[in-house]
Amino acid sequence: MRVLLSKLPRPWIVDEKKDDGYTALHLAALNNHVEVAEQLARAGKADLDLQNVNLQTALHLAVERQHTQIVRLLVREGANLNVADKDGDTPLHEALRHHTLSQLRQLQDVQDVGRLLMGLGTQGQDKKSSSFIACFLAAHGADLELKNKKGQTPLDLCPDPNLCKTLTTCHKDKESLIEECVVCSDRKAGMLFRPCGHMCACEGCAALMKKCVQCRAQIQHMVPLSVCCGGGGDVTYVKGCNASEETISEVNADLEEEPTPSNNTMAGEALLMNNGSRDTSHSDIQKLQQQLQDIKEQTMCPVCLDRLKNMIFLCGHGTCQMCGDRMSECPICRKAVDKRILLY
């Protein structure tokens, strides 16, 4: 797709429709081809609001199939959230039509909406995400009052009063849905980590991190909230990692490539040595690697997860000096930092 778009002699062909009105972007949204959709929207400058014979946009199809990553992409690129299909249904109508009782139980507390929105598109949520998509659309400007041809507004399709209240809150004030930074507690979390999909730190604290403080996953790049909401901003790519991290990953990769003793013997049995005992060196190596990883996590700064702890507070918790100098509260217990003690 990237090569085709770069050599396309007729740019208008990107929006060419099939007999059923489907464009390339419609098909990408329908089949959850995220990278193809991104190429079409950005490099191909595809029209995001073209409609098929059923007057559905690509966003309608992505919401109908609950493809959360496509939904986020289209909203971020500026798709119209209030286009109606042949039945008068907007994407928000479609999202609320698919919600289930199990999804509603997760929305009982309005205060949890921010966490649900930040989790949109993360692993494990795709199969139960229609309520999350509805909140996401409402938070980004989807009209709650538009009626379909049956005279129903999106809220009329929602039998749960708590979800209705949540959608109204999302629509009125999307800033209130963003949680505070888990590190400094002074500013709102405004940086989305990829590939884990968590948004738990402000831009200032995120600049110090190489791993997500919520799931400990390596951060490949950071996306500002302004970009997530369809505005401007620059994506930050995180380069480099600890030599020790590279060593551990290389060792793990080598172990995966090497044949294990079970490959040379019966399933589940360890290799027998000449003296009749079983060779347990492979499991010992794995235990040592796990112990090394545990020691590393205990000695690393809990904020940046990159440097060793060399500063403690009176509460007993510690960070590295670079992170500790910026803290007004302990990131672990939230007690005010009255004194900082350097370790040598």
Helices and strands as residue ranges (DSSP letters): H 2-6, G 11-15, H 24-30, H 34-42, H 58-64, H 68-76, H 91-97, H 101-104, G 105-107, G 110-112, H 113-118, G 126-128, H 130-139, G 154-157, H 161-172, G 174-177, E 191-194, H 203-206, E 221-224, H 225-228, E 236-237, H 243-257, H 261-264, H 281-299, E 311-313, E 318-319, H 321-324, E 340-342
